[in-house]
Amino acid sequence: MRIIVKNLSKRFNREWIFKDFSYQFTSPNTYALVGPNGSGKSTLLQILWGQMLASQGVISYEIDGVEIPNDQVYRHIAIATPYMDLIDEFTLTEMVKFHFKFKKTRSNLTIKEVVELLELAPAKDKMISNFSSGMKQRLKLGLAFYSQADALFLDEPTTNLDRKSIEWYQRHREQLPDNTLVLIASNQDHEYPANAQKVDILTYKKGY
């Protein structure tokens, strides 16, 4: 998959969050969007996956040289963020089943296999509302990791995770299919691999 960005800019009121951002994100690479808190990493990710509109600029998406209509991009991506909502009234198993009504699993995994890969099987019948923040974050990451997707967007992925869960995250990130395009917004070195291509958002904070 390829995401082509030309002169992308985002402004809130009179403040430019970033300006004239042009770049090509291509699989099978991993990109780390880096910069301090408040620099615009999350905003850029949300624009790239189509949740938020840019103030200026153009984004296009391709697979094998064929352009993907913007209204079909959601079929090709998976997302995990600390601020993504889960359905608190569902159990873990119900949440996994619900998610995969709309997405195919990677490698035809069964719901049971997904729960086991989450390493949360003892909580399979537990309500999401009773999960700790770390358990919720692991579930969000797992739903993204195990979805069949050409591009994966991760925003500060180890938020609320303890050391064991961070190791789980790193292991499963490394096991993603080789052809996956991965974009990670992070200011923590352990959240992205050493060979990730770094994109410093501060380079594009222009136009004040």
Residue, then its C-alpha position, 0 to 999 in steps of 0.5 A: m500500500r502507498i499513501i501519497v501526501k501533498n502539501l498537507s496542512k492543518r489549522f485549528n483557529r489561527e494556529w497551524i499545527f503543521k503546514d506543507f507536509s508532503y511525503q510518501f508512505t509505502s509498504p512494507n515499511t514502518y514509519a515513526l511519527v516523532g515529536p513532543n506531546g502536542s506537536g501534532k502527531s495524533t492529528l496527522l495520523q487521524i487525517l491520514w486514516g480519514q477521521m479528520l479533514a485537512s485544512q489544505g492539501v491532498i491525500s491519495y491511496e494506492i495498492d499495486g498502483v491502483e488508486i483506492p477511492n477515499d470512501q473505501v480506504y477503511r476496508h484496507i486499514a486497522i487502527a489502535t489508539p488509547y482514545m478509541d472507544l470499546i463497548d463497555e457492555f460487551t464481554l471480551t469475547e463479544m467485543v472480539k466477535f463484534h469487531f470481526k463482523f466488520k473486518k476479516t481476521r488475519s490468516n483466518l484466525t478464529i475468535k477463540e484463537v484471537v482471544e488466546l493471542l491476546e493472552l486475556a483468555p481468563a477474562k474472556d467472559k468479563m465485561i469490558s467495563n471491568f477491564s483495567s486500562g492496560m487490558k483495554q489497551r491490549l484489546k485495542l492493539g490486538l483487534a488491530f494486529y489481528s485484522q486483515a489490513d494493508a496499513l496499520f495505524l498505531d497512536e502511542p501504542t504502549t499507553n497504560l501497558d506494563r512491562k509484560s504487556i509492552e513485551w507482548y506488544q513488541r512481539h506481536r508488532e514484529q510478527l505482522p505480515d511483511n507487506t504491511l505498511v505501519l505508521i506509529a505516532s510516538n515519542q517513545d523509542h520502544e514503541y517502534p522498531a530500530n529500522a523505522q523511518k522517522v518523520d519529525i513533525l516539528t519539521y513541518k510546524k511552519g506558517y505562524 
